[in-house]
Amino acid sequence: MVIQPKIRGFICTNAHPVGCAAHVREQIDYIKQQPKVAGAPQRVLVIGCSTGYGLASRITSAFGAGAKTLGVCFEKEPTEKKTATAGWYNTAAFHEAAHAEGLYAETLNGDAFSDELKAETIARIKAEMGQVDLVIYSLASPKRKDPESGEVYSSTLKPVGKAYTTKTYDTDKDLVKEITLEPANDDEIANTVKVMGGEDWERWLKALADAGVLAENAKTTAYTYIGKELTWPIYGHATIGKAKEDLDRAAAAIRGDHSDLNVEAYVSSLKALVTQASSAIPVMPLYISLIYGVMKEEGTHEGCIEQIYRLFTEGLYADNAVLDEAGRFRMDGKETNPETQAKIKALWDQVTQENFHELADYEGYHADFLKLFGFGMAGVDYDADVDPVVLWS
Ligand code: NAD
């Protein structure tokens, strides 16, 4: 099959196995060029391991620290007629690269919110790893089935309190336009917290501890985006921000509940980047295209892998890591500092349909978007006939 990108709205509905493998390889190569992560964990569970920040966390653990990694993700396998999702191909490529270096790498594909998948994960840890000393929680999902009630909750991306009118960029129509987002009601806020808040992170840690597979002095982190004034109305102070605030509560609860094991639980704030999750958020493609331009010019631009390597070396496994007032690791400072934000704000005020491509780095944004699905990678022949059926070993 010759595989070319099929873009529908903010998503690409197919993926290229060779391109995804090249994208994974690029991140592995980056990590291999960095100094090893000193004092890093040797047995790592990554929940949400197949794309974006979770995949970068897995690559950093394995290739930066030589860790065994067990991953959990929710991806579609390929058929003769339809490609797999990118996360599937990424996982296949990660397994191959890890196994080639004698590193343990296994992945469970299923619903991380379910008790069944938690039980399966625990059984695998018991049988193959003994315990885990780092748990990365990197899920991004639009819905969650509560394992106790069976009820399915959906998250919404809406402002809180009042309607918000803003500029946005429609990637599909190449159009800068104004949108008004109506405020969420109380149910929508509560449901978003249920999906993207800290409840499931706590359930994971409890299940692992109860089963005796959480090591003493284990660390765990969940990822957040805090941002600044430009994104607060749709992110930080919006429904998703409310869910992310709940992570701070959950981190404290995890530390308290597992103090017998001296578990360290942190929320880590990362910068805005193109991922499958962020391209679905209104305003983000415009904001990210602008920060790409500004940060590339400043020489401060980073991708998922650079962010996570710094999180490990300057945060999680640093001797004198600095936490913010809420006890979080802040890897987003190069984006959120006042000087950089002022430059972005100035561009934001000026940007129109006419000057968008001049002021913003949409080319960079779009190239990164395509890379998420394995397209546009140098050295990959996109006219070649490839077999979409790539399985994990
Ligand atoms: P992503 O879409 O690239 O990755 C999501 C991962 O979750 C994938 O591995 C997917 O398979 C997995 N997943 C989703 N639903 C699942 C389920 N039910 N069961 C098992 N696995 C499931 O997203 P991302 O952008 O890397 O986001 C990861 C975390 O980082 C999120 O908490 C997000 O809010 C946070 N974050 C993202 C950004 C950004 O700009 N992208 C910035 C800061 C923080």
Residues whose N, C-alpha, C, O or C-beta is under 5 A from the ligand:
A	BS01	NAD	G48 C49 S50 T51 G52 Y53 G54 V72 C73 F74 E75 G87 G110 D111 A112 F113 S138 L139 A140 S141 Y223 T224 Y225 L270 K271 A272 L273 T275 Q276 A277 S278
